[in-house]
Amino acid sequence: MMADLRVAVCDDHPLFREGVTRTLTELGFDIIAEGGSAEDAIHIAQQHRPDILLMDISMPGSGLEAIAPILSGCPDQKIVMLTVSETSDDIRRALQDGARGYVLKGIGSASLAEILHSVAKGEGYVAPSLSAKLLAEPQSAANDDASLAGMNELTTREREVLELAANGLSNKLIAIELDLHEKTVKHHMTRIFTKLNVSNRTAAAIAWNEAMREGSMRAAS
């Protein structure tokens, strides 16, 4: 139930924060805390342990800078960035540091509610337009090396699952394609995330595409 979902909202623009808080409350979410800085976000995570911490990037102290210390003290904290930034570096860093979702501020209330619910269930989310942008862009050399190192640890079955996930298939469709139970696919995805050191499907898909791109380049050289 939505009423059981405890959410904290951190944004340094009071009117926007109040609007998000009011909207989510009307939709049945329990808003347990609000803040306007990275320091507030860290404190809220430590003191209140919300189910989801909804956080802006461009606030005092930087929302991006808050992710690592939050997860250091609260490893299970689910963080969703709610921002206007469409910068690839911001998106990549948020995902690599452990944010579970990356949402643009123009989103509608019903869609935001749906995303928060899916993240609470353990899924990840990145705005589709941003996912396409990330998948089309190469990463830095350091990230390429890290992706390849993790990719080498994947089993044959995990690589099959990841390839289908990178092509946009859901766990249910992957299960049908590979004749597996959906729970088995979820288990494989969890192991893939761990080996690649990512927290969501988009980051895993990026790692796969980079590994394939790097492999093609090496084969051609």
Secondary structure, 3 states (H helix, E strand, C coil): CHHHCEEEEECCCHHHHHHHHHHHHHCCCEEEEEECCHHHHHHHHHHHCCCEEEECCCCCCCHHHHHHHHHHHCCCCEEEEEECCCCHHHHHHHHHHCCCEEEECCCCHHHHHHHHHHHHCCCCEECHHHHHHHHHCCCCHHHHHHHHHHHCCCCHHHHHHHHHHHCCCCHHHHHHHHCCCHHHHHHHHHHHHHHHCCCCHHHHHHHHHHHHHHHHHHHHC
